[in-house]
Amino acid sequence: MHPDEHRAQLLQRIDDGLRRAHLRARRLRRAQGSFLWLNFAIGAVSTALAFVAAVAGQAGVAHLLRMNPGTGPEATTANWKAICGFVGGLNTLALFLGGAPKTLLLFDQAARASASEGSLRRLRLALDDFQHDPAEIEADYLALVANDPEIDGRPAKQPPAGDSKNAA
């Protein structure tokens, strides 16, 4: 293969990997932001509802939420329990959403994708420089793909099924 063809082919692979890494990093950052804002919104709604419940009292909240205030203490207590349960459920949901990015390893994945993107930019600049040997750049690219196969369009490595760390 002619050296210019080799360089052009390597440049194409690096550009494709750079595009994939950039899109993956952007998608993961969006997911992190979505979890953050959703967590904030649900926490704000539950806090506001708890505040209104504290200020307005049982009958006021039942009226505000268009619940049937009913007659007698049993109906008011049932409405109050429903409101408290709803606020508790919203707070629990906010708690789970707050921990979801860490559980899903979104922060680690986004950092790895950004690092891969930076490494690919470095390889791209080195290849454009014409002072570096394309074979060295290709070796660096292959080492990068070995650590992050999604750059090359392959699925990420999964731990072996019999891995003792993942055994329940």
C-alpha positions in Angstrom: 0.0 0.0 0.0 1.3 3.4 -0.9 2.2 5.6 2.1 -0.2 8.3 1.2 -3.0 5.7 0.9 -2.1 4.3 4.3 -2.1 7.8 5.8 -5.5 8.6 4.2 -7.0 5.3 5.5 -5.6 5.9 9.0 -6.9 9.5 8.9 -10.4 8.2 8.0 -10.3 5.7 10.9 -9.2 8.4 13.3 -11.9 10.8 12.1 -14.6 8.1 12.4 -13.4 7.3 15.9 -13.3 10.9 16.8 -16.9 11.4 15.6 -18.0 8.3 17.6 -16.2 9.4 20.8 -17.6 13.0 20.5 -21.1 11.8 20.0 -20.8 9.3 22.9 -19.4 12.0 25.3 -22.1 14.4 24.3 -24.8 11.8 24.8 -23.5 10.9 28.3 -23.2 14.5 29.3 -26.8 15.1 28.2 -27.9 12.0 30.3 -26.1 13.4 33.3 -27.8 16.8 32.9 -31.2 15.2 32.4 -30.9 13.2 35.6 -29.7 16.3 37.4 -32.6 18.6 36.2 -35.2 15.9 36.7 -34.0 15.3 40.2 -34.1 19.0 40.9 -37.6 19.4 39.5 -39.0 16.5 41.4 -37.3 17.6 44.6 -38.7 21.1 44.1 -42.2 19.9 43.5 -42.2 17.7 46.5 -40.7 20.5 48.7 -43.4 22.9 47.4 -46.1 20.5 48.1 -44.8 19.8 51.6 -44.6 23.6 52.2 -48.2 24.1 51.0 -49.4 21.2 53.2 -47.7 22.7 56.2 -49.1 26.2 55.6 -52.6 25.4 54.3 -53.3 22.4 56.5 -55.2 19.2 55.7 -58.4 20.8 54.3 -56.5 23.5 52.3 -54.3 20.9 50.5 -57.3 18.7 49.8 -59.1 21.6 48.3 -56.0 22.7 46.4 -55.5 19.3 44.9 -59.2 18.9 44.2 -59.4 16.0 46.5 -62.7 15.3 48.2 -62.4 16.8 51.6 -65.3 14.5 52.7 -66.9 14.7 56.0 -65.6 13.9 59.3 -62.1 13.2 60.6 -61.7 9.9 58.7 -61.9 11.6 55.2 -59.5 14.4 56.2 -57.0 11.9 57.7 -57.2 9.7 54.5 -56.5 12.8 52.3 -53.7 13.8 54.6 -52.2 10.3 54.4 -52.4 10.4 50.6 -50.7 13.8 50.4 -47.9 12.7 52.8 -47.5 9.5 50.9 -47.3 11.4 47.6 -44.6 13.8 49.0 -42.7 10.8 50.4 -42.9 9.0 47.0 -41.6 12.1 45.2 -38.7 12.4 47.6 -37.9 8.7 47.2 -38.0 9.2 43.4 -35.7 12.2 43.7 -33.3 10.2 45.8 -33.1 7.4 43.3 -32.7 9.8 40.4 -29.9 11.5 42.3 -28.0 8.3 42.6 -28.8 6.9 39.1 -25.8 8.6 37.3 -23.4 7.1 39.8 -25.0 3.7 39.7 -25.0 3.7 35.9 -21.4 4.9 35.9 -22.3 7.8 33.7 -19.5 10.0 35.2 -16.9 7.3 34.5 -18.2 6.6 31.0 -18.3 10.3 30.1 -14.7 10.8 31.4 -13.5 7.8 29.4 -15.2 9.1 26.3 -13.8 12.6 26.7 -10.3 11.1 27.3 -10.7 9.0 24.1 -11.8 12.1 22.2 -8.7 14.0 23.4 -6.4 11.1 22.5 -7.9 10.9 19.0 -7.4 14.6 18.5 -3.8 14.2 19.5 -3.4 11.4 16.9 -5.2 13.5 14.3 -2.8 16.4 14.8 0.2 14.1 14.8 -0.9 12.6 11.5 -1.5 16.0 10.0 2.0 17.0 11.1 3.7 14.7 8.5 6.7 14.5 10.9 5.4 11.5 12.7 5.6 7.9 11.3 2.1 6.7 10.4 3.1 3.2 11.8 3.6 4.8 15.2 0.3 6.6 15.0 -1.4 3.5 14.0 0.1 1.6 16.9 -1.2 4.3 19.2 -4.6 4.2 17.6 -4.8 0.4 18.0 -3.7 0.7 21.7 -6.5 3.2 22.2 -9.0 1.0 20.4 -7.9 -1.9 22.6 -8.9 0.1 25.7 -12.0 1.6 24.2 -13.5 -0.6 21.4 -16.5 1.7 20.9 -14.1 4.1 19.1 -13.9 1.6 16.3 -17.6 0.9 16.3 -17.5 -2.3 18.3 -19.5 -2.8 21.5 -17.7 -2.2 24.8 -16.1 -5.1 26.5 -18.4 -7.0 28.9 -17.0 -8.8 31.9 -16.9 -12.6 31.6 -20.1 -14.3 32.7 -18.2 -16.3 35.4 -16.4 -13.3 36.8 -16.3 -13.8 40.6 -16.6 -10.0 41.2 -20.0 -10.0 39.5 -21.3 -13.2 41.1 -24.3 -12.7 43.3 
